[in-house]
Amino acid sequence: MHGLFVRDAPAGVFLRFCPGSKCVKELKPPLSPAFAGTSRQVHPMKTNQTILAFALLATATLAWSGNIVIGRAVRADLPPLGMSFWRWFLCCLVLLFFTAPKFPANLPIIKREWKLLLVMSALGIATFNSLQYYALQTTTAINVTLILATSPALMALFSVLFLKDRIGWSQITGIIISFIGVAIVITNGNLARLLEVTFRVGDLWMLAAALVWAGYSITVKMRPDDLDPLVMLTLITGTGAILLLPFYIWESLVFKPMPISPLSLVTIAYLTFIASLLAFASYNRGVSLIGPAKAGVAIHLMPGWVAILAFIFLGERLQSFHILGIACIAVGIALNSRRSR
């Protein structure tokens, strides 16, 4: 894949704007001539860097998992579009504080690529997160995470359909097995329900969200390399918030306004500063220490984190069909991660 976070990272929007070739480099100190041709020595400093990197990556995935669990926990109190709007609006304001001086130099690129940036904002910011919060209204946090975990397979499929990429049989098999895993999860292990067409609405919302995320990831592959990544991030979070604004107003007038309460303030603060900004900083620092290939594996900590958090805070229990679904999705991801032969 051409981008650092396109293939391996379905949760958290920020990381799709920092391709490994531009923003982070794997630290590879030159080998001393004295050791040329010999086995690589284990350096304490490098070991410490690896430990720090995985601690940062675990922090990031834990923060994203908390976003899903919180979305489920506050479903009866806070409206989905309200949470999505205020999360990205505040993120944009914080980022703008740091990136505003860079905008003039990037303005010609923004004018040239405005259509692509608008599509990225609509898919990755406005639509995906709103669908995810809607899904959490009627399905479990565990189901949401497992369905989202199929995003790498969906991205590979979309790459074939829209970018004419070539994939091997192992990837095709991985896509099929991942879909079987999703089918097991959304039918509670009873695949006969596929014929009855009776699913939880939230599972279908989340499947739609995963499809939107895959489509968004295709647009990320076409992003302009000469546009500053943080400027692009600021731009699409702000544009996404603007796109959400009329729907947020509609939700407030017709269904439920966003309340001003301790719960709403704490929730939005978490979504903005922990699930978005802290996770972004932690993940990118982790990638800078050990490289994108190793760091990408950490994304798959999320199903485990969500299962633990959902059990502690929501009382959700991991069922046998969840285990089977996890196994299928994990095998699918592993096969899909292999290079075409």
Secondary structure, 3 states (H helix, E strand, C coil): CCCCCCCCCCCCCHHHHCCCCCCCCCCCCCCCHHHCCCCCCCCHHHHHHHHHHHHHHHHHHHHHHHHHHHHHHCCCCCCHHHHHHHHHHHHHHHHHHHHHHHHHHHHHHHHHCHHHHHHHHHHHHHHHHHHHHHHHHHCCHHHHHHHHCCHHHHHHHHHHHHHCCCCCHHHHHHHHHHHHHHHHHHCCCCCCHHHHCCCCHHHHHHHHHHHHHHHHHHHHHCCCCCCCHHHHHHHHHHHHHHHHHHHHHHHHHHCCCCCCCHHHHHHHHHHHHHHHHHHHHHHHHHHHHHCHHHHHHHHHHHHHHHHHHHHHHHCCCCCHHHHHHHHHHHHHHHHHHCCCC
